[in-house]
């Protein structure tokens, strides 16, 4: 059994929480900035993974976006949490804290 497969599944499971956390921290975020922060945190994600996730979160009412004109190309779409998105993020964060605590406890026995 390859550890890489398990690591990949763990990362995928936490990606939504991380993306919402980045947007929450910065109040709004441009997808390229989200990708850069994920990369800096060693959670390398491809654009082909990020954009569908952002669209799914927007369609679920968790995110909203605004367009901003760009001097160097097409307009940019900046994402922000909605009220429901903030509540969802807080629930995910609480779940992660509880799960992380349980796993750390069990893994150290």
Number of C-alpha atoms within 10 A of each C-alpha: 5 6 7 9 9 11 11 11 11 11 14 14 11 14 18 16 17 20 21 27 19 18 21 19 10 9 12 20 20 15 19 12 13 22 19 14 16 17 13 10 10 9 17 13 16 10 13 8 11 18 12 11 15 19 14 13 17 18 11 12 14 21 23 20 16 12 11 11 10 9 7 6 7 10 12 15 16 18 22 23 24 16 13 13 20 18 13 16 21 16 13 18 17 12 12 14 12 12 12 12 12 11 11 11 10 9 8 6 5
